[in-house]
Amino acid sequence: MRQHDQWRQLSLLKGKRQKGELLPLAREFKTHVALAKALAVGLNPGWLANHFPAGELRDKATAGKLKAMGLKPGWPDFVLIDPVGTHYWLELKRGKAPLSEAQAAFGEAMLKRLVPWAVARSFDEAVTILTGWGALRLQVTA
């Protein structure tokens, strides 16, 4: 959603001619959950989809265990596989938040290999990307 299209909150205590204040963007977690629900109900037959839970805040012990087990930084939030085995990678970012160096490097590596990879900055953008890839069979809304 573009900044000027975003919902605005009006104040009961201000005058009649107010433009309202922009509401904050949805937390990335909420977008992840909404997208997971959309995939649960709208994923095309034969497709596989999974959230890749690598980005949460963890204590040092857990982070160390995961690193020892081979977890690498920069891998996207969702992986999808179509019926013929092509992998698709989707990174979710909140608004204008930048990609980390590792995320940008992963994206470049995928694009060099001709593996579909994209960044979505809202639920609607993610749905548009997934529909374009053929993963979603219907337009869904949050």
PyMOL commands that set and color helices and strands:
alter all, ss='L'
color gray80, all
select helices_A, chain A and resi 3-5+28-42+60-68+101-112+123-133
alter helices_A, ss='H'
color red, helices_A
select strands_A, chain A and resi 8-9+21-22+48-51+78-81+87-92+117-120
alter strands_A, ss='S'
color yellow, strands_A
deselect
rebuild
show_as cartoon
